[in-house]
Amino acid sequence: MTGLVLRQTHVLPASRERVFAALTESGRLAKWWGPEGFTIPELDFDPVEGRAYRIAMQPPDGDLFHLTGQFREVAPPARLAFTFEWDPPAADDRETLATLDLDDRGATTGVHLEQRPFATEERLSLHDAGWGQSFARLEQLLLVA
């Protein structure tokens, strides 16, 4: 697979099981998914290999848009992989594969994200910022839950 690759690692303040639940249970996912200020008014997200998902995202100032894809690997509490595609896509968007590997560190969990392939640096940068803000929101959620 060619193209640009996004990689991030985050250390979250919860067990691997709690982090995996926050990544896969729709009620929890809706509380942290997306950049700061975004809401998730609709969510069809049931992680089963081969099953499709759809997330409606609402920015603070802007029109509702959707993210769709299919679950490729669901291995609790260690790994989640899914395709990622905007609906409708921008001209330089392409379907990517996001893989989240969870590393048990006792009281904390390392989450290693890899998403690929991106067609442009601009699209990679957009996703880099979005994931970074999403993981910051997830960390806050885990601290208070």
Residue pairs with C-beta under 8 A, 6 or more apart in sequence:
1 116
1 117
2 117
3 94
3 116
3 117
3 118
3 119
4 116
4 117
4 118
4 119
4 120
4 121
4 124
5 114
5 115
5 116
5 117
5 118
5 124
6 113
6 114
6 115
6 116
6 118
6 124
6 127
6 128
6 131
7 112
7 113
7 114
8 112
8 113
8 128
8 131
8 132
8 135
9 110
9 111
9 112
9 113
10 110
10 111
10 113
10 135
10 139
11 105
11 108
11 109
11 110
11 111
12 19
12 108
12 109
12 110
12 111
12 135
12 138
12 139
12 142
13 107
13 108
13 139
13 142
13 143
14 22
14 108
14 109
14 142
14 145
15 104
15 107
15 109
16 77
16 78
16 102
16 103
16 104
16 109
17 76
17 77
18 109
18 142
18 145
19 77
19 102
19 109
19 111
19 138
19 142
20 76
20 77
20 78
20 80
20 102
21 28
21 77
22 28
22 29
22 32
22 138
22 141
22 142
23 29
23 80
23 100
24 45
24 47
24 74
24 76
24 80
26 43
26 45
26 46
28 141
29 40
29 43
29 45
30 40
30 43
31 137
31 141
32 134
32 137
32 138
32 140
32 141
33 40
33 55
33 57
33 134
33 137
34 40
34 57
34 130
34 133
34 134
34 137
35 59
35 129
35 130
35 133
35 134
36 133
36 136
36 137
37 59
37 60
38 57
38 58
38 59
38 60
39 57
39 58
40 55
40 56
40 57
40 58
41 56
41 58
41 64
42 54
42 55
42 56
43 54
43 55
43 56
44 52
44 53
44 54
44 55
45 53
45 54
45 55
46 53
47 53
47 71
47 74
47 80
47 82
48 71
48 74
49 71
49 72
49 73
49 74
50 70
50 71
51 70
51 71
52 68
52 69
52 70
52 71
53 68
53 69
53 70
53 71
53 82
54 66
54 67
54 68
54 87
55 66
55 67
55 68
56 64
56 65
56 66
57 64
57 65
57 66
57 67
58 64
59 65
65 86
65 87
66 86
66 87
67 84
67 85
67 86
67 87
68 85
68 86
68 87
69 82
69 83
69 84
69 85
69 95
70 82
70 83
71 80
71 81
71 82
72 81
72 82
72 83
72 97
73 79
73 80
73 81
73 99
74 80
74 81
77 102
78 101
78 102
79 99
79 100
79 101
79 102
80 99
80 100
81 97
81 98
81 99
81 100
82 97
82 98
83 95
83 96
83 97
83 98
84 95
84 96
84 97
84 98
84 115
85 93
85 94
85 95
85 96
86 93
90 123
92 119
92 120
92 122
92 123
93 119
93 123
94 117
94 118
94 119
96 115
96 116
96 117
96 118
96 127
97 115
97 116
98 113
98 114
98 115
99 113
99 114
99 115
100 111
100 112
100 113
101 111
101 112
101 114
102 109
102 110
102 111
102 112
103 109
103 110
103 111
103 112
111 135
113 131
115 127
115 131
118 124
118 127
